[in-house]
């Protein structure tokens, strides 16, 4: 009796298991053949790929790999084969010269929190381009400097009213930046202590934190059943409901002849009613775009400002030099403006150094090739 016959007799399901093993083996070979044209990169374990090697600072690990494999290399992040770009020339080549071919978004669970709506996490298509171009065109015309100056005055008055009492700078600066985003969207601001406003700020912080905790499902989608993933989805739904409440209140004062902010401009476009607009300008996309601007603008900016304050408090000599330059160039009778920036080299250098020291989003958002693309001689397959 052969070993195979003994195994079959002892385990009746052995043929099924053998077939499964063969199928998995063939799938691995097929996948390997499909990715043979990709750039080289570090080896990884089955299923999890290089995830165990990334640690708490994955961007630094990838910098080390770039020194070994070059500015373009490939890795297996869980079940996903990913091409990593690290050099300036490589990044410019892909996103500037071949942007039309590499501007897609992969289908990953984190992007599903926005339900496939909006312009940031949606795959490259006519609807996405229409919304993106519309938003960028509006922001280019908006007087964001005036809105920022007004909110800065409100922040300074809030600090004065504390009369030297301690307060939570992080939550206060988050409220400040959120008000700037809100004024761009809706044309007005809210008081920092307003309960509804605090709930909005708390909801997008929770959405950001909990979705980050569930980000492993982007690379290991078979773990999407875990509680962290459910919590992330629920947090995004709460955030969406907060934004919807703001939109409903804003609509009560809507005037087709006036534009208070980006939301009104969006509603003007939506109310035109032609087929070219209806597919791109609807309530679901408006909510998703507001979420994107709140989270993308507020979270990153407030975190950078908080770190900046920490660095400045730790380096009083830098504060003195900044103050001296502002006194010399701007004086003490007016506020600094963007027009002063070319004349403030030390202030500019400090701002850039703060951003260099503090990585807010070193890995950025993933892209995908919308069709087979060649980069530095390597073939990046569609998807």
Beta strands, then each sheet from edge to edge (+ up, - down):
strand 1: 72-77
strand 2: 80-85
strand 3: 373-375
strand 4: 378-380
sheet 1: 1+ 2-
sheet 2: 3+ 4-
end
